[in-house]
Amino acid sequence: MTNIVDHIELDEAQSLDNAHLQPLIKRDMGLIKHVLVELSVDVGSAKMPVEEFFNLKAGDVVKLLQQVNEPATLRLDGKAVARGELVAVDDNFGIQLTDIL
């Protein structure tokens, strides 16, 4: 069986004038501003039977439940903190925030 996969092009990240927007946290961060935190981005999810999962091999495509145009979710320690659109930043992925939760 042959699966046809459409490639999508991501927009290049554009610099925005964020001077009028509020930061995620409005506090004096002096004591903790250098603490590193780990962020993750959810681009989608899938459900499948265990048998199908264990039969996955290199080159297989897992269809996500989300549509291509749906926002990705930015998480801090597993908690959703923002949503945004995936963008290309040089040769990497990025997320351009659209909503702070």
N, C-alpha and C positions, 0 to 999 in steps of 0.2 A: 504494500500500500504506500502510495506517495503522498506526502503532505506538502501542500504549497504554503509557504510562509511569506507574508508580505513584510518587507523591511519598511520601517518608518524613519523619517528624517526628523531630528530634533533641532529646534531653533537654537541659534547661538545665544548665550546669555547676554542680555543687554543691561547696561548700567542705568539704573533708575535714580531719579532725584528723590531720595528717601528722607530729606530734611523735614518734611511735614508729617511723617509717619511716626507713631509711637514705638519705642522699643518693646521687646517681649516682656522684660521685667524692668519696672521703674523703681529702682532702689540704689542705695549706695553700695556698690559691689567691691569696694576697696579691699576688703579682707579676702575675698574669694575669687577675684577677677582672673587669677592665673591658674585656677583649678581646671584641669581638663575634664570634659564630660564626653560621653559617647552618644552620638546621635545615629539613628537608623532611619531609613526611608522605606515605607511600604509602597510598592507599585502595584500590588495585586495579590490575590490569593486564589487557590484552586482546591477543589475537593475531588478525590478519586478513591476507588477501592484499593485496599492494601495490596491485592494481587497486581493491579496495574502499576502501583508505586514501585513494587519490587521488580517489575519487569522493565523499568526505565533503563535506557542505555544512552551512551553519548550520541548526540545528534537528534534525540527525540525532542519534541516541543510539548511543553505543558501549557495548555490554554488557560489563561487567567479569567476569573469571573468579571473583572473590570474591563471597561471599554478603554480604548486608546486615549480618548480625550478626557477621561476622569482624572481628578487631581490625585497626586501622590500624598501620602501622609508622613510628616516628619515626627519622629518619636524620640523622647528623652527618657531613658530608663524604662522603655516600654509604654510610656504614656504619650498619647497624641498631644502635640503642642502647636502644630501648624500644618497647613496644607499648601500645596503648590504644584507647579508644572515642571516636568522634567525638561532640562535644557542641556545643551552641549557646552562644556567649558574646556576649550582646547581639545584634548583627546580624552576627556573624562566626562562623566555625567555630573549634573548639578541639579539643584531644585530651586526654582525661583518662587519665593513665598508669595502666596496670594491671600491667605487667611491666617491670622493668629487665633488660636483657640483659647 
